[in-house]
């Protein structure tokens, strides 16, 4: 079994996920340590270590849940009928629903969407929005863009962060 397979097979309980989010909120990504997570959860670092829990496993669990939820939520919209504009709108509403489900993580850090979604797999959260914008330009429901990636980034961030901060 590969190291990545081993990391994915370790289960992280909700208490440790909450402790990880708490440390992120207080210290940020640079201050996130296994020792701090263990202390916040009221456990010994050595206990977590013996269970195979590492900082990479904890972060992977948080980011992995977010990435899986995003993928599972956006896929039906990506494969649905409708204009690019309609699908962009549905995608942005779905993004807000995802943010609600992961609100503690989003309130703790604005870097969750920038973490690798799996070992060696960089994030690609803009892809659905790029697709919606391209299809909208092609079907005439949206104006063509000189930089669809920048526009997708603006749409994503212009909805995501005000929504999180107003929640």
N, C-alpha and C positions, 0 to 999 in steps of 0.2 A: 504494500500500500504506500502511496506517495505521501510526502509530508502534507501536501494540500488536502489529501483525503483524510488524513488523521485529524487535521484542524477542523474540518467540516463535520466529523463524526462526534466531536465533543459537544455535549449539551451544556448550555449556559442557562441557569435558572433566572427567573424574572427579578429576583432580589439583586443578583449580581449585575444584571442589565441596568436596573435603577441606580445602583451604586456607581456604575461606570458613567452614566449620564450625570449624576451628581458631581462627580470629580471633574468631568468635562466642563460643567457649568462653572465650577469654582476655579479651575486651574487651566482650562483649555487643553488642546491636544498635546502641547509641549509638557504640560504638567501631569499628564495622565500616566500613572504608574500602577503596577500590580499591587504594590504595597498600599497605595492610597485607596484603591478600590477595595482591597481586603479590609482595611481599617473602617472604611465607610459602611461596608456590609457587616461589620462586626465579626470578621473571620481572620484567621491567621494567613499570611501570605504563603507560608509553607503548606497549608492545607490546600489552597488553590493550586499551588504548584504540583502537589502530589496528585491532584485530580486531573492534571494535564492542562489546566487553565493558564494561559499566558495572556499578555496584553494583546497580542495579535489575535488570539481566539476571541477575546472580549470585543475588540473593535470589529472583528470580522462578523461576529454575531449581530451587532447593532447595524452595521452597514449592510450586511447581507440581508437582513430583514427588510430594510428600507429598499434596497435594490430589487428584491423579489416582489415586494408589494408594488413598486413602480412598474416593473415589467408586467406583472399580472393585471394591473389596472389599465395600463396603456395599450396592451396588445389588442384587446377587443376594439378599441377606438381606432387603432392603426389599420385594422382589417375590416372596419365597418364601411358601409356606404355613406355617401354624403359628400358635400363640397369640402374643399380644404378649409374654408372658413368655418363651416359647421363643426368639422372635426377638431380644428384648433380650439374653438370655444369649448367643446366637450372635453378636450384634453386639459385645458386650463381649469375647468371645474373639477375634473378628476384629480388634478394636482393638488387642489385645495383639500379634497377628501383625504388624499395621502398624507398631506401635512397634518391634518387633524389626527390621523391615526398614529403619527410619529411626533406629535407636538412636544412631548418632554425632550426628545433629542434635538428637535429644531430650536427650542428655546435655550437649550444648553450650548449649542454651537451652530455657527453658520457655515461650518466646513464639512458637514456630513455629506453633502453632495459632491465633494471634491476628493473623497477617499476612494481607494480601489474597491470595487464591488466584490472582488474575490482576489485571492493571491495572484498577482501579476495581471489583473484585469482592470484597466483604468475605467473611470466612470464615463457614461455616455447618456446622460439624462436629457440632453438637448435633441437627440435624434428624432423622437416623435414630432417635436415642434418644428424642426427643420423640414421634415416630411410634409407636415400639414401646410406650412408656408409655401413650399414648392408646389404642392398640388393645388393650393388656392390660387397661385399665380397662373398655373397651367389651365385651370378651369374658369378663370376670370372672376372668382369670388373674392380674391385679394389682389391688391396691386403688386406688380412684380417688384423685386428687391435687388439692389446691387450687392448686398451682403446678407444672405439668408441666415447664416450662422449667427451673425451679430444680432439680427432681428429676433431669432429664436432665443438667444441669451437675454435680450431685453424683455421679451414676453415672459420667459420663465421667471427671471428675477423680479420683474415689475409686478408680478402676481404673487409669487411665493413669499417674499420677505415682508411686504406690507401686510399680507394675510396673516403670517405668523405673528408679527408684532402687534397686530390689532386683536388677536385672539386673546 
